[in-house]
Amino acid sequence: MTIPARLVEVLRSAKAVAVLTGAGISAESGVPTFRDAQTGLWAKYQPTELATPEAFRRDPQLVWDWYDWRRKTIAKVRPNAGHLALTRMERQLTTQGAQFTLITQNVDSLHQLAATHNVVELHGNLYRVKCFAEDRPIEFWEAGEVTPPRCPECGGPLRPAVVWFGEALPSDAFNHALQAAAQCEVFFSIGTSSIVEPAASLPRLALEYEAVVVEINPEETPLTASAAYILRGRAGEILPELVKEVWG
Ligand code: BJW
């Protein structure tokens, strides 16, 4: 893939870069995306139908078990070349005195495992839990005989501390993301279908503030038509090439 020369130049002199990632960046680590057909035990369920408070209210054990299965799957995987290239991008940009913000919709901790520092988690994290009834974060918990485990304060069920459909995003994280999108010169949208709001509004905000918007995805998305550069392909292949082209 040829990286556009103008994009290389802009990145070399950039003072602020924001990156939004979605499930596609973890696909090459072996984490299924949301729109992938599920396999095995979970083949008959739509992930987007399990990721709701209504599903948890209806069948807390089913939803808890799905997250438990995902936690166990993800615990076995490693960051891939795409995650690692973003870590290198952060280091290079910080060295040239630029601001770098990695906004992720993923809950898998793979960016942190790849040692990227400035990670903003928009949709929470699979490894944290909270009380379903009272939203209380729970620091220590273990799987016992009762599923889901119980809140030590109120006895109600615990749930993963992720953001389900119909729920508000953590305000600190979302405000941080809005600020990064409004202030950056280059905004990357990587491995996301760009359909889930309000995350999908971030590149639109960056465009309003005249950032150069770059999409990295093997498929077309609703963002494609307005992106300045479309790098069609897998993040784990394109990102290392891009970082090498810009910083050697
Ligand atoms: C590769 C690749 C490779 C593959 N390399 N790429 C406005 C209009 C319409 C609806 C709404 C609206 N505003 C809000 C809504 C409702 C709703 C929504 O957006 N619905 C849409 C479906 C239309 N949004 C919400 O409900 C949000 N809350 C909200 O707005 O609250 C308002 C409120 C305010 C105040 C009080 C109360 C409420 C919350 C959204 C939460 C989303 N949660 C999930 C689950 C998280 C936990 C978990 O992991 O289980 O987040 S759903 C799921 O979708 C998950 C993801 O983070 C998110 C995005 O998915 P993503 O990452 O884009 O993955 P995929 O699978 O869709 O796409 C993968 C992409 O990768 C594809 O494009 C591939 O081509 C690509 N790819 N291989 C590069 N190798």
Residues whose N, C-alpha, C, O or C-beta is under 5 A from the ligand:
A	BS01	BJW	G22 A23 G24 I25 A27 E28 T33 F34 R35 A51 Q105 N106 V107 H123 V162 V163 W164 F165 G166 E167 A168 G191 T192 S193 S194 I195 V196 E197 P198 I216 N217 P218 E219 G233 R234 A235 G236
